[in-house]
């Protein structure tokens, strides 16, 4: 567990990087390009009700998006929450729900068991329903099955994670 002074120091040293939330529901947007460019987790710190949460997302080869929610504040009572991504064409939700664990003290961390994990193709990130395909972290614009119309840049493709904390 992280001691209270760790959370206070994080608030002090990184106050400009902490997203403050007044409600127990919020969303954070990542770009597919940003996730593809990093091999490790891309994280954002959010403060809600004096508790620091870390929302982390990652692209995993060959076709997987992963997202996890952890806490930095050890003194807080255990919390539960959800992470949801919606299919951009059908609106179908893909949700992880469960207990929010403490951020592991050593990084990089691997959270295959306690995270939302799904194939990119299942969430139709492009409005024309074309299946997005990445090969070696590069966008494949033509495939035998579908053609990606408009040649979108990876940084223009947004992945919106919806978070809800249960008190």
C-alpha angles and dihedrals in degrees: 000000000000114000120239091253089061092058092045092049090049090051091049100043097039104030092130091056098048116097108217118212128193096189132056091239127063142141134228125198125218126181119232088229092056092051095044092051093057124068093198133051120297107219139194125191117223127186119209125164091350092303121116116223127188116213110195130184133184141181112226122194131278104020112328138120118197129189132180138180122211137166129239095191111086094181092063121099114256112278136198126212149158137238116202134185119186126215102247094220106037100024090231110158123228108198140183115196130178148094116329108235128205116268108262111254094232125061142238090053132190120213105172092142101047104043146080107264124178143147116267090227091062093064101050097224092187120071094226092062093242112153109250111226128190125191118187087349091301125117114254106213098188130036133165089255108040139006120221104230117216097017096249119207115239091239090059093057110090129204111197117199116199115206130195126183120203115212 
